[in-house]
Amino acid sequence: MNALSGPSISLEKAVTELSLAIGQLLRRLRTESNPDGLTWSQTVALARLERAGPTTTADLARAESVKPQSMGATLAELEREGLVERHPHPTDGRQVLFALTAEGIEARQKRSAAKQKWLLAAMARLDPGEQQTLMSAAALIKRLGEFDSQHDPGP
């Protein structure tokens, strides 16, 4: 018998099911919250700029674990779309900072609103007990995301 749910479900099967469910939900959220047709890389770059503020190409690439050339191409397309703009670096004239434009901020807000709207409507279709179960699961999923496998091998 395992602590997860008795003898019928192994922890390995639970991991597979959880991974599939989270993946399906993320794909759906990406689809529902992409009114402007941005790529995943573009979306991630905009989100990072929204959180971190003006940033260099190299810092964005490092934060997203991609090559600077790839991030440069992503930023160039976002710049062509008018969603980001270049600013001089305040202390290093050789570097450029990228920042969201007003259009970029609006695009992020639209994406966020679309995601919230879809998720709210989807959750409203659940009965109150299911909604409560989902909220409990969300707290556990958040905890899972905080575990560091490098330093916390678990039981």
C-alpha positions in Angstrom: 0.0 0.0 0.0 1.4 3.4 -0.8 0.7 6.7 1.0 -0.7 8.3 -2.2 -3.9 6.4 -2.6 -3.7 2.8 -1.6 -2.5 -0.3 -3.4 -4.1 0.4 -6.8 -2.0 3.4 -7.9 1.7 3.5 -7.8 3.7 6.7 -7.2 5.2 6.3 -10.7 1.7 6.2 -12.3 0.7 9.2 -10.2 3.8 11.1 -11.5 2.8 10.2 -15.1 -0.8 11.3 -14.6 0.2 14.5 -12.9 2.7 15.4 -15.6 0.1 14.7 -18.3 -2.6 16.8 -16.6 -0.3 19.8 -15.9 1.0 19.6 -19.5 -2.6 19.5 -20.9 -3.6 22.5 -18.7 -0.6 24.5 -19.7 -1.1 23.9 -23.4 -4.8 24.9 -23.0 -3.8 28.1 -21.1 -1.3 29.0 -23.8 -3.9 28.5 -26.5 -6.6 30.4 -24.7 -4.3 33.3 -23.8 -2.6 33.9 -27.1 -4.9 36.4 -28.9 -1.9 37.9 -30.7 -0.3 34.7 -32.0 3.0 35.2 -30.2 5.4 32.3 -30.0 6.3 30.7 -26.7 9.7 32.3 -26.7 8.3 35.7 -27.3 5.7 35.3 -24.6 8.4 34.2 -22.1 10.6 37.2 -23.0 7.7 39.6 -22.6 6.8 38.1 -19.2 10.4 38.2 -18.0 10.7 41.9 -19.1 7.5 42.7 -17.3 8.8 41.1 -14.0 12.4 42.2 -14.2 12.2 45.5 -16.1 14.7 46.7 -18.7 17.2 43.9 -19.3 20.1 43.1 -21.6 19.8 40.3 -24.2 22.5 38.3 -22.4 20.7 38.6 -19.0 17.4 37.5 -20.6 19.1 34.6 -22.4 20.8 33.5 -19.2 17.5 33.7 -17.2 15.7 31.6 -19.8 18.6 29.2 -20.4 18.8 29.9 -24.1 21.7 31.1 -26.3 22.1 34.9 -26.6 21.7 34.6 -30.4 18.3 33.0 -29.9 17.1 35.6 -27.5 18.4 38.3 -29.8 16.3 36.9 -32.6 13.3 36.8 -30.3 13.8 40.4 -29.2 14.3 41.6 -32.7 10.9 40.2 -33.7 9.3 41.7 -30.6 10.9 45.0 -31.5 9.6 44.8 -35.1 6.1 44.1 -33.6 6.5 47.3 -31.5 6.3 45.3 -28.2 9.8 46.1 -26.9 12.2 49.0 -27.4 15.9 49.6 -26.9 17.3 51.9 -24.3 21.0 52.8 -23.7 22.5 51.0 -20.7 23.0 53.6 -17.9 26.6 52.5 -17.0 27.9 50.6 -20.1 27.7 52.3 -23.4 28.4 49.0 -25.2 25.2 47.4 -23.9 21.5 47.9 -24.7 18.6 47.4 -22.5 15.3 46.0 -23.8 12.0 47.2 -22.2 8.3 46.7 -22.8 6.6 49.4 -24.8 3.1 50.6 -24.0 1.9 48.0 -26.7 4.0 45.3 -25.0 2.4 46.1 -21.6 -1.0 46.0 -23.2 -0.2 42.6 -24.9 0.8 41.2 -21.5 -2.4 42.5 -19.9 -4.5 41.0 -22.7 -2.8 37.6 -22.3 -3.3 37.7 -18.6 -6.9 38.7 -18.8 -7.6 36.0 -21.4 -6.0 33.3 -19.3 -7.9 34.4 -16.2 -11.2 34.6 -18.1 -10.8 31.0 -19.5 -9.6 29.5 -16.2 -12.4 31.2 -14.2 -15.0 29.9 -16.7 -13.5 26.4 -16.6 -13.4 26.3 -12.8 -17.0 27.6 -12.6 -18.0 24.4 -14.4 -16.8 22.3 -11.4 -19.0 21.7 -8.4 -18.0 23.3 -5.1 -16.4 20.2 -3.8 -14.3 19.8 -6.9 -13.3 23.5 -6.7 -12.1 22.9 -3.1 -10.2 19.8 -4.1 -8.6 21.8 -6.9 -7.5 24.5 -4.5 -6.0 22.0 -2.2 -4.2 20.4 -5.1 -2.9 23.8 -6.2 -1.3 24.3 -2.8 0.4 20.9 -3.1 1.5 21.5 -6.7 3.1 24.8 -5.6 5.0 22.9 -2.8 6.2 20.4 -5.4 7.5 23.3 -7.5 9.5 24.6 -4.5 11.3 21.3 -3.9 15.0 21.3 -4.8 16.0 17.8 -6.0 19.7 18.8 -5.8 19.6 19.6 -2.0 16.5 17.8 -0.7 16.5 14.2 -1.7 13.3 13.5 0.2 12.4 10.4 2.1 
